[in-house]
Amino acid sequence: AILTGRELVGDEPFAVVLADDLCVNEEQGVLAQMVELYKQFRCSIVAVQEVPETETHKYGVIAGEMIKDDIFRIDNMVEKPEPGTAPSNLAIIGRYI
């Protein structure tokens, strides 16, 4: 589905928003935060949120190192890891740039 927009988007950055998760933030919206991060780092941006370790098997989960407050360089993504094997409790929440 994403490739069907290539002609319209070209080589410009774009957002993919999946409707699986509702993201509410009273200060600045998640996508607006991601756009600011993209402008700063000029790389792919993936939104994550902390989930209980007992729930990680329900999500894609990232592995990586924190490079700044709540900003991680992602080394790996694991889709719905077996219980007890997740590399972190940071779940991918369906927002990508």
N, C-alpha and C positions, 0 to 999 in steps of 0.2 A: 504494500500500500504506500509506503514512503517513497519508493522509486517512482511512482506515478506522478509525483510532484516535482521531479527533478527538472523538467523543462521550465516550469514556472519559477522555481527557486534558484536554479543554476548553481553557482558556487558560493552563494550567500549562506550564512549561518541560519538555522531555522530551529524551531522548537517542536518537539513531539510531546503531546499531553495525552496520557491514557486516562480514561474515566474510572479506573478501578478505585482510586483513592481521592477523597476530597481533602484538599489542603487549605486550611484557614489560618491566616496570620493577621492580627489586628494592626501591625505596624507596616510591613511591606510584604506584598504577595510573594509567594514562592517563585513564580516565573520572573518577576521583577528582580528578585535577589539573584537568580541564575543569570539573567542578562548582565547585571553588574559584574558578576564573576567572570562571565565570558569576555567582557570588555577588558578586564584586568589580566586574565591568564591566556586568552586566545586559544582555547582548547575545548574539547568536549566537556560538558558539564552534566552530571547526573545528580538528581535530588535523592537524598536518603533521609531516613529518620530512625531513631532508636526504637527498637521493639524489645520486649522481654526475651531473654535467651530461650525460653520455652516455646516461643512463637516463631523462631527464625526459620523453621522448616516450611513455613507458609509463604516465604518471600524469596526473591533474589537478594543475596547478601554480598556486600563488598569486603575486600581485604585491602588494606593500604596503610599509609602513614599520614598522620596529621601534620600538615605543613604550616598551618595557621589556625586560629580559633575556628573550630568546626568546619575546616576545609581540609579535605583529604586528597592525596594523590593515590588514585586507585591502581592497585597492582593486579587484582583479580576480582572476578564476579562469579559467584556460585549460585546457580538457580536451585532454589528449594533444597538446601542441604539436608542430609539425614539428621535427625535430632542428635544434638551433642557434637556435631562436626562443623558447625558454622565458623568461619574465620573471624566473625565479629557479630555484633547485634545491630549493625547498620543496614537497614533494609531499603532496597530500591523502591521508590514510590511512584514510578510512572511519569516522571518529568525529565526530559532530556533536551539538551542543546548540542 
